[in-house]
Amino acid sequence: MTPGREPAPPEPAPPEPAGSEPAGSEPAGSEPAGSESAGPESAPSWLLRLADAAGTMEVPAPLAPPVTGGRPSAVLVLFGDGPEGPDLLFIQRSDDLRLHAGQPAFPGGAIDEGDGGPVGAALREAAEEVGLDLAGVDVVGTLPEVFIERTGFRVVPVLAWWRKPSAVAPVDAGEVAAVERVSVAELADPATRVTLRMPNGRSSPAFRVRGMLIWGFTALLVDRLLALGGWEKPWDAGVVADM
């Protein structure tokens, strides 16, 4: 693991247009030394409200961290203002990787000693993986830590706003095969949603979008964000796909 204008987003709570003034107090968040971003106050108010809600969300049982053990890591959950409204940045990992080969994911990876914590790690990894210009990114908060049992990573999702979008593309094709910005509207569309049944018998939400199957930890996190943001639409969990 390195850990892949509106129309307004779906009802019932469409976000406000990018650039609107935030309402209420700022959620907790930090930025690495040397960041040139304007700070979380530049983020739209709907994202600040989402950060407040997500910061205290209940971690699904399959992702609950153990008391000890696991390798600390972080991913960057980067919201931007796309042509179809709010969107999220995903990478698709290379098929040649030992872990998470070919899997769509959020940019991220293990926390190094010089990162200063999950925020620094998530931003560094995104810059290394897709060439993200960190001067245009504002961190608005972090989500509760989760645990990926299969790989032993303890992951802190870092929520951020892409204030000044920049060109992104795979930096190392041996690590990242593709980069996609996927709109919230696409992810919330019931037609993209399926229940994925794993070989171990467990089932979890998944998304078929842009030729990708988003599953596992990434899909569980997207599912929670859609619900917390008020974007989730009723979908047929009885549509099952086998891994």
C-alpha positions in Angstrom: 0.0 0.0 0.0 1.2 3.5 -0.8 -2.1 2.4 2.1 -6.4 5.0 -6.4 -22.6 25.6 -11.8 -24.0 22.8 -10.3 -26.0 20.5 -11.2 -26.2 20.1 -7.5 -25.3 16.7 -6.0 -28.1 14.3 -5.1 -30.8 15.2 -2.6 -31.6 15.5 0.2 -28.8 18.0 1.1 -27.1 19.4 -2.0 -23.9 21.3 -1.1 -23.5 25.0 -1.6 -21.4 26.2 -4.6 -17.7 26.2 -4.2 -16.3 29.4 -2.8 -19.3 30.1 -0.5 -18.5 31.3 3.0 -18.3 28.6 5.7 -20.8 28.5 8.4 -20.0 27.7 12.0 -16.7 26.8 13.6 -13.8 25.3 11.8 -13.3 21.5 12.2 -10.0 20.3 13.5 -7.2 19.9 11.0 -3.6 20.7 10.4 -1.2 21.4 7.6 2.4 20.4 7.1 5.1 23.0 7.6 5.7 25.1 4.5 2.2 24.7 3.1 1.0 27.7 1.1 -2.7 26.9 1.2 -5.2 29.5 2.4 -6.4 27.2 5.2 -9.7 25.4 5.9 -11.7 28.6 5.9 -11.4 28.6 2.1 -13.4 25.4 1.9 -17.2 25.5 1.1 -19.5 25.3 4.1 -20.9 21.9 3.1 -17.5 20.4 3.3 -16.8 21.9 6.7 -20.1 20.4 8.0 -19.1 17.1 6.5 -15.7 17.3 8.2 -17.5 17.9 11.5 -19.8 14.9 11.1 -17.1 12.6 9.7 -14.6 13.4 12.4 -16.9 11.6 14.9 -18.4 8.9 12.6 -18.8 5.4 13.9 -16.2 3.0 12.5 -17.8 -0.1 10.9 -17.0 -3.2 12.8 -14.8 -4.8 10.1 -12.6 -1.7 10.1 -12.2 -1.2 13.9 -8.5 -1.0 14.8 -7.0 -3.4 17.4 -5.7 -2.0 20.6 -2.1 -2.5 19.5 -0.3 -3.5 16.3 -0.6 -2.4 12.7 1.4 0.0 10.6 0.3 3.7 10.8 -0.7 5.2 7.4 -3.0 7.8 5.9 -5.0 8.5 2.7 -6.1 11.8 1.2 -9.8 12.1 0.6 -9.7 15.1 -1.7 -12.9 16.9 -2.7 -12.9 19.3 -5.7 -15.3 21.3 -7.7 -15.7 19.5 -10.9 -17.9 20.0 -14.0 -20.7 18.0 -12.5 -20.4 19.4 -9.0 -18.3 18.1 -6.1 -16.0 15.2 -6.9 -13.3 13.0 -5.4 -9.8 12.1 -6.6 -9.1 8.4 -7.0 -6.1 6.5 -8.2 -6.0 3.0 -9.7 -3.0 1.0 -8.5 -0.8 -0.8 -10.9 -1.4 -4.5 -11.5 2.2 -5.2 -10.7 2.0 -4.2 -7.0 2.4 -6.7 -4.3 -0.5 -5.2 -2.2 -3.8 -3.8 -3.6 -2.8 -4.6 -7.2 -5.2 -3.0 -9.7 -7.4 -1.6 -6.9 -9.0 1.8 -7.0 -8.1 3.8 -3.9 -7.5 7.2 -2.4 -3.9 8.4 -2.7 -1.9 7.6 0.4 0.5 5.3 2.2 2.5 4.6 5.3 3.5 7.4 7.6 7.2 8.2 7.5 9.1 9.6 10.4 9.5 13.0 8.7 5.8 13.4 7.9 4.8 14.7 11.3 1.7 12.6 11.3 -1.2 11.5 9.0 -1.8 14.9 7.3 1.8 15.2 6.2 1.9 11.6 5.0 -1.4 11.8 3.0 -0.2 15.0 1.2 3.3 13.7 0.6 2.0 10.5 -0.9 -0.5 12.3 -3.1 2.3 14.5 -4.5 4.5 11.5 -5.1 1.8 9.4 -6.7 0.0 11.8 -9.0 2.0 15.1 -8.8 -0.6 16.9 -6.8 0.3 20.6 -6.2 0.0 20.9 -2.5 -0.2 24.7 -2.6 -3.8 24.4 -3.9 -4.9 21.9 -1.2 -6.5 22.8 2.1 -6.9 20.2 4.8 -10.2 20.5 6.7 -10.0 17.6 9.1 -9.3 13.9 9.8 -11.6 11.0 10.2 -11.3 8.2 12.9 -8.6 5.7 12.3 -9.5 2.4 10.7 -7.7 -0.9 10.3 -7.3 -3.0 7.1 -6.9 -6.5 8.5 -5.7 -8.1 5.2 -2.6 -5.8 5.0 -2.2 -4.8 8.6 -2.4 -1.0 8.0 -3.9 1.4 10.5 -5.3 4.2 8.3 -6.3 7.8 9.1 -8.3 9.4 6.3 -7.4 13.0 5.8 -10.3 15.2 4.4 -9.2 18.1 2.2 -10.5 20.7 -0.3 -8.9 21.2 -3.7 -9.0 25.0 -3.7 -6.9 25.4 -6.8 -7.0 22.3 -9.0 -3.8 21.3 -10.8 -3.0 18.7 -13.4 -2.6 15.2 -12.0 -1.4 12.0 -13.6 0.5 8.9 -12.6 4.1 9.8 -11.6 5.3 6.2 -11.6 3.3 3.8 -13.8 4.7 0.9 -11.8 2.8 2.2 -8.8 -0.2 4.1 -10.2 -1.9 3.0 -13.4 -4.6 5.8 -13.7 -6.0 8.8 -12.0 -9.7 9.7 -12.0 -11.9 12.5 -10.6 -15.3 10.9 -9.9 -18.3 13.1 -9.1 -20.4 12.6 -6.0 -23.4 12.4 -8.3 -21.9 9.4 -10.1 -21.1 7.7 -6.8 -24.5 8.3 -5.4 -26.3 7.0 -8.5 -28.1 3.8 -7.5 -27.1 2.3 -10.8 -23.4 2.3 -9.8 -24.0 0.5 -6.5 -23.6 -3.2 -5.8 -23.0 -5.5 -2.8 -19.7 -7.3 -3.2 -19.4 -10.7 -1.7 -15.9 -11.7 -0.7 -14.4 -15.2 -0.8 -14.5 -15.2 3.1 -18.3 -14.8 3.0 -18.3 -11.2 4.1 -20.2 -8.6 2.0 -19.7 -4.9 1.7 -20.8 -1.9 -0.5 -19.0 -1.4 -3.8 -19.3 1.0 -6.8 -19.0 0.3 -10.5 -18.0 3.6 -12.1 -15.7 4.8 -14.9 -14.7 1.2 -15.7 -13.5 0.7 -12.1 -14.8 -1.5 -9.3 -14.3 0.5 -6.1 -14.5 -2.0 -3.2 -13.0 -2.8 0.2 -11.9 0.0 2.6 -12.2 2.7 -0.1 -15.8 1.7 -0.9 -16.8 1.5 2.8 -15.4 5.0 3.3 -17.2 6.4 0.3 -20.4 4.8 1.5 -20.1 6.5 4.9 -19.2 9.9 3.3 -22.3 9.8 1.0 -24.5 9.1 4.0 -23.0 11.8 6.2 -23.1 14.3 3.4 -26.8 13.7 2.8 -26.1 12.5 -0.8 -27.0 8.9 -0.4 -30.0 7.6 -2.5 -31.9 4.4 -2.0 -30.2 1.6 -3.8 -30.8 -2.2 -4.2 -28.4 -4.0 -1.8 -29.7 -7.2 -3.2 -27.7 -6.7 -6.4 -24.7 -8.9 -5.5 -21.4 -9.4 -7.3 -18.9 -12.0 -6.3 -15.3 -11.0 -5.9 
